[in-house]
Amino acid sequence: MRSPRSIGLSNTDHGHPQPTQTRIPNLGISHLECEHVALVHHGTHDLSRLLAPSLHRAAAERAAVLLCLDTPAAAQLRTDLGSLCESFTFRPADSRYISPGVAMAALHDFVIDSMASGALTVWSIGAIPLNGDGRDQKWIRYEHAVLNIFAELPLRTICLYDAETTPTPIRDSVRLTHQSTTGDWVDGAECQPAQPEWVDRPQRAPDLVLHNPTPQAVRATLADRFGNGLPQQTLENLQLVASELVTNAIIHGAPPVEVSIWQYPTETELEIRDRGTMRIHPYADLRPLEGGPHGGFGLWTIGQLADSVNITRNTDGNTVTVFLSTA
């Protein structure tokens, strides 16, 4: 099994269109810090029952509420709470939780829009998607990032976990990544923290290794190596992610820069290492845009395109590991 290894890059965009930048409006509002709690339930009926007091509280506060649920859970809430739900925003869970980067951007946009429209508090309620395998680690990282990213905003996040389906190995991690946990797990079995593994796969040598490449060389090599086997848009996404990472490693890191690539049936893994001393924010791919005329959008863009991103630093330098779906 391969543990994720990672890199210290800086949010920089070079030669690519920059997204429109929006910032949280300064409304001069005093508020408590962001709240991040977990609600453990047993199926949709129990979820509706447990959520009802919180949703009545949100309605009384005239809070902006975003509910990202599957169809049965949303339908149950509408049935049980009736007209109370009319002022809430419902969004299918599978359209928000495509990846951690997409999920965090959706929440950021909702907070911005709600505060700009006059909301004094914002609530986000959603069910984190779990597979019961190494891929769940990306969502544990997402949960770790929430308070870090939204700490100073009037945001209350309630993450929903079904006790009947949540894998036992990550239950301690759920407790550790939230300020509080309401509800009991379906059994009293002893929990073990999640292991820092992304995907359960045999370790193997990279399919491609590049030493000190330029961004242009990375793009050309990827086109030559994978151009005939990938859809055009998928190849372009892969080239963009790889060239952004190499650019950041060259500008903000130090040589040698090494790019390793593994290709699997439904995804591609990129690992970029440098020997720089600069420490990047561990959630740079999930943070709101902080760019300007000279860039700053690179890692955010990567977070929107990638299925998983991991950023770490050790005594040898920096590494970023990215997984992109190529199915």
N, C-alpha and C positions, 0 to 999 in steps of 0.2 A: 504494500500500500504506500502511496506517495503522499507525504505531508506537503501542504502548500508552502512554497518559499516565496519571498517577495522583495519590492524596491522603493527607494526614496526618490520619487519624482515630484516635480512641481507642476501645478496647474497651469500649463502653458499651451497655447494653440499657435501653430505656425503654418500659414499658408492655407487655412481652411476657413470657410465662412463662420463667423462668430454668432452664436445664438443671441437673441434679444435678451438683455440683462434686466432683471427686475429684482428689487430689494424689498424687504419687509418695510412697510411705511412706518415712520416714527409718529405715533399718535399721542405720545406723551401719557400713556396709560400705565398706571401702577398695577402690578399683578403678581400673583405668586408664580414661582418657577414652574416649568413644565412638569406635568405628572405623567408617569409611565407605569401602568399597572396591568396585571394579567388577570383575566377572568376565566376560571376553569369551570366547564359545564358538562352536562351529560345529555347530548342531543339537542335538537332544535327547540323542543318545548321547554326544557330546562333553561336554555339560553335566553329565550324570550322572557321567562319569569325572572331570571337574575338581572337582565338588562333593564327591565321596566323602571325600577327606582332611579337608576342613573339617567335614563332618557327623560323621565319626568323632571328631574333636576336640571338637565340641560335645557329643556323647554322653558322652565321657569326663569333660567338665566338668559334666555333668548340667545343661546349660543348657536353658532354655526356648527352643524353636526354632519360628518361624513361617515356613512355606514358602508363598508365593503364586505359583503356577505355573499354566500352562495344562494341560489334561488330558493331552496326550501327554508333557509333561515330568514331570508328577507320576507317571504310570504307569511311565515308564522308571526313575525313581528307586526306586519301590517294587519293581520287578522286580530291579534291580541290587543294592539294599541290603537287601532283605528285612526281617527283624525289627528292624533298626536304626531303621526309620522309624516303628515303633509308638509311640514316645514323642514324636514330632514332631507339630505342629499343621499340617495342610494346609488351605489356603483357596484357592478358584479366583481366579486373578489378576483376572478381569473383575468379580468382586464386591468386590474391595478397591480397584482402581485405577479407580473410577468418575470421580473427580476428585482433584486434589491434597489438597483439604480432607478428603475422606472417607478417602483413603489414610493421611494423617498421623494422623487421629483413630483409625483402626483400629490403627495401630502404637502409639500412645500408650496405648490401652486394653489392648493385649496386654502392654506393658511393666508397667503398673500391676498388672494381675491376676497376672502371673508373679512379680513381686517380692513381692506380698502373699502369694503361696503359697509363698514361700521360695526362689525361684530367685536364685542369686548373679550369674548372667549371663544375658543375653537375646540371641538371634540372630534377625535378620530377613533372609530371603532372598527376593527377588522380581524379577520381570521388568517393567520400566517399559514401559508401552504407548506406542508411537511410531507416528505416521501418515505421517511423511515430509513434513510441511507446517508452516506457521506455528504450528499448535496444539502442536507439540512444545515450544515455548518454555515452556509452563506446567510441563512436567515437568523442564526444565532448572532452572527456579526452585525446584521441589520438591527437586531434588538439592542445590542450593545451601543450602537451609534445614535439611537433616537434621542436620549437625553443630552448627549454631547452636541448634537446639531441644533436641537430646538430648546436648549436649556433656558433661554431668556424670553421665551414666548409664552403667551397665555394659552397653552395647548394642553389638553388632557387626552392622552392616548390609552385606549383600552384594547389590549390584544387578547383575542379569544382562542382558547385551546379546549378542544373536545377531549375529555378524559377517556372516552371510549376509543379514540383513534390516535391520540398523541403518543408517539413512540416513547417507551420507558427511558431509554438512554439520554434523552434530552430534557427530562423533567427538572433536574437540578439546574440546568442551564436556564430554563424558563424562570425559575425562582431568582437566580443570580442576576438576571438582566432586567428585572423589574423592581420598582420600589416596594410593591406589595403584590401578593397573590390572593385572590378571593376564590373560595371553593376548594373542594378536595379532589384528589386524584381517585380514579375508580378502584384502586387497590392500595394497600399499605406497603408494597414492596420497596425495598431500599433502592434509592436512585443513585446512578453514577453520572458524573458530569460528561457532557458530550466530548468526544475525542476530536482533536483538531485535524480531521481528515475531511477533504471535500468529496472525493469520489473513491469508491472501493474498486480499485483496478490494480492489476499487477504492475510492478515497477519495470520499466523498460527504457532503453536508450532513446534519446530524442530522434525524431525522424529528420530533423534539420537543425544544424547549429551554425550560427554566424558570429564571427568575431570582429568587433569594432566596425559594424556596418554603418553606412549612411542611411538616412531615411529613404532616399531614392533607391539605394541598393536593396533594402528590405522589400520595398514595393515590387521591384522588378523580379526579385527572387521568388516571392510569393506568387506572382503571376505565372512565372515559368513552371513552378513546381505544382501549383494547385489550380491553375487557371482552367484546365479542361475538366476538372472534376467538381467544381463548385458553381452554383448560380452566380451571375454577374454581381448582384447586389451583395451577396454573402462574401464574395471575394473582395469587393470594395470595402466592406466593413472590416474585414480582416486586415487589409492593407492600411486602412486608416488607423486602427488601433495599434498595429505594430509600429508604424512610422511615428505616431505620437509618442509612444513609449521610448523609442530610440532617440527621438529629438530631445525629450526631457532628460534622458540619461546622459546625453552628450553635453547639454547646456548646464544642467544643474548637478550632474554626478561627476564621475571621474573614470578614466579608462583603467583597466579594460572593460568594455561593454560587451556582454555576451547575450545572444538571443538563442533560446532553445524552443523548438516547436514540436508538439506531439499531435498527430492527427488520429482521431477516433471516428467510428462510424457516424456519430451524430454531433460531434463537437471537436473543436480545435483548442489546444492549450498552448498559450504563449508564456514564456518566462523570460524576463529581461533583468539582468544583473549588472550592477556597476560597483565601483569601489569608492563612491563619493562619501563625504562626511555629512552632507546636509540631511537633516531628518524631515521627512514629509509627514503631514498629518495622516494618521492611520485610516481616516475615513474620507480622504480627499475626493474620492469618486462619488461619495454620497452627499457631500456638502452643497449648499446653495451656491450658485455661480458667483465667483469672486474675481472675474476677469476684467480686463480693461482694453484700451486701444492696442496694447502690445501682447495680448493673449490672456491666458488664465482659464481657458475653457477645456483644456485637453483631457484632464482626468474626469471631469464631469461628463464630457462626451463619451469617453470610454465606458463610464458607468451606465450610460443609456444604451449602449450597444452590446455590452457583455452580459453573459448570464451570471458570472461570478467574477469578483475582483478581490485580491488580497494584497495588502501593502504591509511589509514588515522591514525591519532593519536588524542586522546582527553585526558582530565585530568585523566581518569581512566587507561590509558595505550594505547595499540596498538591493531589494528584489521586488518586482511586481509580478504576480501570477494572474493571468486572465483566462477565463474559459468563454468561448463563443460558440453558440449553437450553429452548426453547419448542416442541420437536417433539411 
